[in-house]
């Protein structure tokens, strides 16, 4: 889950295509599973629920909020029961 406090009014859907012509990473979802606008500490806030195939995809997902909205971004990772087991198996493989 990615919570952002945007400073501007446009949404990500209003953002123009990448001027460098790069295509989005397949690990970054096309859209959020859910989004919840709210107020937090007297500021506008947005909570996005996304499903990431790769944990490293958090950076390209949050980068537009940092660069275009000068937003404060807080990430709360959530896992199902299989994710910790997979991580523990990776630790044993090293």
C-alpha positions in Angstrom: 0.0 0.0 0.0 1.3 3.4 -0.9 0.0 6.5 0.9 0.8 9.9 -0.7 -0.1 13.4 0.2 -0.1 15.2 -3.1 0.6 18.9 -3.2 -1.0 19.5 -6.6 -4.4 18.9 -8.0 -3.9 16.8 -11.1 -4.2 13.0 -10.8 -1.9 10.4 -12.2 -4.4 9.7 -15.0 -3.8 13.3 -16.2 0.0 12.8 -16.4 1.4 12.9 -20.0 3.2 9.9 -21.3 6.9 9.5 -20.4 8.8 12.0 -22.7 11.7 9.6 -22.9 9.5 7.0 -24.5 10.2 4.4 -21.8 7.5 1.8 -21.3 6.4 1.1 -17.7 7.9 -1.8 -15.9 5.8 -5.1 -16.0 6.3 -5.2 -12.2 4.4 -1.9 -11.7 0.6 -2.5 -11.9 -1.4 -0.7 -14.5 -3.7 0.8 -11.8 -4.4 0.5 -8.1 -6.7 -2.2 -6.7 -8.4 0.5 -4.6 -7.8 4.2 -3.9 -9.1 6.2 -0.9 -8.9 10.0 -0.8 -8.9 11.5 2.7 -7.5 14.2 4.9 -4.5 13.6 7.1 -3.0 16.2 9.5 -5.0 18.9 7.7 -3.6 18.0 4.2 -5.0 16.0 1.3 -4.1 12.4 1.4 -4.5 9.4 -0.9 -4.2 5.8 0.0 -3.5 3.4 -2.9 -3.7 -0.4 -2.6 -1.6 -2.0 -5.3 -0.4 -5.6 -6.0 3.3 -5.6 -6.9 4.9 -8.6 -8.5 8.4 -7.4 -7.4 9.1 -5.4 -4.2 11.6 -3.2 -6.1 8.6 -1.8 -8.1 7.8 0.4 -5.2 10.3 3.0 -6.4 8.9 3.5 -10.0 5.4 3.4 -8.6 6.0 6.2 -6.0 8.4 8.3 -8.2 5.7 10.3 -9.9 4.3 11.3 -6.5 7.8 12.5 -5.4 8.7 14.3 -8.6 5.4 15.7 -9.9 3.5 16.4 -6.7 6.4 16.9 -4.2 4.4 14.4 -2.1 5.3 12.8 1.2 5.1 9.1 0.5 4.7 6.4 3.2 4.7 2.7 2.2 3.0 -0.1 4.2 3.8 -3.5 2.7 1.2 -6.2 3.2 1.8 -9.9 2.7 -0.3 -13.0 2.5 0.8 -16.2 4.3 2.9 -17.4 1.3 5.1 -14.3 1.0 7.0 -14.7 4.3 7.5 -18.4 3.6 9.0 -17.5 0.2 11.3 -15.0 1.8 12.4 -17.5 4.4 13.2 -20.0 1.7 15.3 -17.3 -0.1 17.3 -16.8 3.1 18.1 -20.5 3.3 19.2 -20.5 -0.3 22.0 -18.0 0.3 
